[in-house]
């Protein structure tokens, strides 16, 4: 499989999932500004919207959208136990993937990370996001993971919570979330994926600064 990614974006979740499963994959970096790939091609020829993650499966299909890709990875790597096996458990997984994608990723963090978003939009996102973070805080109190064990939903949530470092959100206000994030950061698959992408992100910033 080939994963098209941008460093420290939400595509980090798929890299984490591959690493946690001990699975092999090819990683093709996409410059989020130019939409050029590390192979020199135009990423929009792969995915017209130019969005990561995008996954090329072993049979050549192109998959997009984080929740769909993560569930596919869990399905094709069943021995890694990245998703529940029972129907109710899979429904709960879908619930949390949707919550992370809509209530946190798009509704809260997307406006905060968008340099073109007006201050009013950022303030509204923070105000609305407080209830979402409180909901997550309550769920994680006394729990190690979102579900009964580590899953692709935890990989996605880690990738999203990592953005708190460059936003006004202070995780110390949410002890359970903060402890959860700190535990995940020590997980070998996450530590490896984060270290690699942090290095690539720093290199990306240097390239853009040099070309400015």
C-alpha positions in Angstrom: 0.0 0.0 0.0 1.0 3.6 -0.6 0.1 6.4 1.8 0.1 9.9 0.6 0.7 12.1 3.6 1.8 15.6 4.8 3.9 15.7 8.0 2.0 16.1 11.2 -1.4 16.3 9.4 -4.2 13.9 10.2 -2.5 11.4 7.9 -0.2 10.8 10.8 -2.9 8.5 12.2 -2.5 6.0 9.3 1.3 5.9 9.7 0.8 5.2 13.4 -1.7 2.4 12.5 0.7 0.8 10.1 3.6 1.0 12.6 1.4 -0.4 15.4 0.5 -3.3 13.1 4.1 -3.9 12.1 3.0 -3.6 8.5 5.0 -2.4 5.5 3.8 0.6 3.4 5.3 3.1 1.0 5.1 6.7 2.3 4.8 9.5 -0.3 5.1 13.0 1.0 2.8 15.7 -0.3 3.7 19.4 0.0 0.5 21.0 1.4 1.2 24.3 -0.4 2.3 23.2 -3.8 0.6 19.8 -3.9 3.7 18.3 -5.4 4.7 14.8 -4.2 8.2 13.7 -3.1 8.3 11.8 -6.3 7.9 15.0 -8.3 4.3 14.5 -9.5 1.2 16.6 -9.1 -0.8 15.0 -6.3 -4.1 16.4 -7.7 -3.7 13.7 -10.4 -4.1 11.2 -7.6 -6.8 13.0 -5.6 -8.3 16.0 -7.3 -9.0 17.8 -4.0 -5.3 17.5 -3.0 -6.2 16.2 0.4 -4.3 13.8 2.6 -4.5 11.1 3.7 -5.0 9.2 0.4 -4.2 5.5 0.2 -3.4 3.5 -2.8 -4.4 -0.1 -1.9 -2.5 -3.2 -3.1 -5.0 -3.7 -5.9 -4.6 -0.1 -7.1 -7.8 1.4 -5.7 -7.6 5.0 -4.3 -9.2 5.5 -1.0 -9.7 9.0 0.6 -11.1 10.3 3.9 -9.3 9.5 7.1 -12.1 7.5 8.8 -12.5 5.2 5.7 -8.8 4.7 5.3 -8.3 3.9 9.0 -11.1 1.3 9.0 -9.7 -0.2 5.8 -6.2 -0.6 7.4 -7.8 -2.2 10.5 -9.8 -4.6 8.2 -6.8 -5.7 6.1 -4.6 -6.1 9.1 -6.9 -8.0 11.5 -4.2 -9.6 13.6 -3.2 -6.1 14.8 -6.5 -5.7 16.6 -6.8 -2.1 15.6 -10.6 -2.3 15.6 -13.2 -4.3 17.5 -14.3 -7.6 16.0 -18.0 -7.4 17.1 -20.7 -5.4 15.4 -21.4 -3.2 18.4 -17.7 -2.5 18.9 -17.3 -1.5 15.2 -20.3 0.8 15.6 -18.6 2.4 18.6 -15.4 2.8 16.6 -17.4 4.5 13.8 -19.0 6.8 16.4 -15.6 8.0 17.7 -14.0 8.3 14.2 -17.0 10.5 13.3 -16.7 12.6 16.5 -13.0 13.2 16.0 -13.4 14.1 12.3 -16.4 16.4 12.6 -16.5 17.8 16.2 -12.7 18.2 16.7 -10.8 18.1 13.4 -13.1 20.2 11.3 -15.2 22.2 13.7 -12.6 23.0 16.3 -9.1 22.7 14.9 -9.6 23.6 11.2 -10.6 27.2 11.9 -7.8 27.6 14.5 -5.2 26.4 12.1 -6.4 28.4 9.1 -4.4 31.5 8.8 -7.1 33.1 6.7 -9.9 32.4 9.2 -11.2 35.6 10.8 -10.7 36.1 14.5 -14.5 35.8 15.1 -14.5 32.4 13.5 -11.6 31.2 15.7 -13.3 32.6 18.8 -16.6 30.8 17.8 -14.7 27.5 17.3 -13.1 27.8 20.7 -16.4 28.5 22.4 -18.2 25.7 20.7 -15.3 23.3 21.1 -15.3 23.6 24.9 -18.3 21.4 25.2 -16.8 18.8 22.8 -13.6 18.7 24.9 -15.6 18.4 28.1 -17.5 15.5 26.6 -14.2 13.8 25.6 -12.8 14.6 29.1 -15.7 12.8 30.7 -15.4 9.8 28.5 -11.7 9.4 29.1 -11.8 9.7 32.8 -10.8 6.4 34.2 -10.2 4.9 30.7 -6.9 4.1 29.0 -8.3 4.3 25.4 -11.4 5.4 23.6 -12.6 1.8 23.3 -11.6 -1.3 25.3 -8.1 -1.4 23.6 -6.0 0.7 21.4 -7.6 1.3 18.0 -7.3 3.4 14.9 -9.6 5.9 16.6 -6.9 6.5 19.2 -4.3 7.0 16.4 -6.6 9.7 14.8 -7.3 11.4 18.2 -3.6 11.6 18.9 -2.9 13.3 15.6 -5.6 15.8 16.2 -4.7 16.5 19.9 -1.1 17.1 18.8 -2.3 20.3 17.1 -3.1 21.8 20.6 0.6 22.8 20.6 0.0 25.4 18.0 -3.4 26.6 19.1 -4.8 28.4 22.2 -6.1 25.1 23.6 -4.4 24.1 26.8 -4.8 20.4 27.5 -3.9 21.0 31.2 -7.4 22.2 31.6 -8.5 18.7 30.8 -6.6 16.3 33.1 -8.0 13.0 31.6 -7.3 14.1 28.0 -3.9 15.4 28.9 -2.9 12.1 30.7 -4.3 10.1 27.7 -2.3 12.2 25.3 0.9 11.8 27.4 0.4 8.0 27.6 -0.1 7.7 23.8 3.0 9.8 23.1 5.0 7.1 24.8 3.5 4.2 22.7 6.4 2.9 20.5 4.4 3.2 17.2 3.3 6.7 18.0 6.7 7.9 19.2 8.4 6.6 16.1 5.8 8.0 13.7 5.8 11.4 15.4 9.6 11.7 15.5 9.8 10.9 11.8 7.1 13.3 10.8 8.4 16.1 13.1 11.7 15.9 11.3 10.0 16.0 7.9 7.9 18.9 9.0 11.0 20.9 10.0 12.6 20.2 6.6 9.4 21.3 4.9 9.4 24.6 6.7 13.0 25.2 5.7 12.2 24.6 2.1 9.4 27.1 2.1 11.4 29.7 3.9 14.2 29.3 1.4 11.8 29.7 -1.5 10.0 32.7 -0.1 
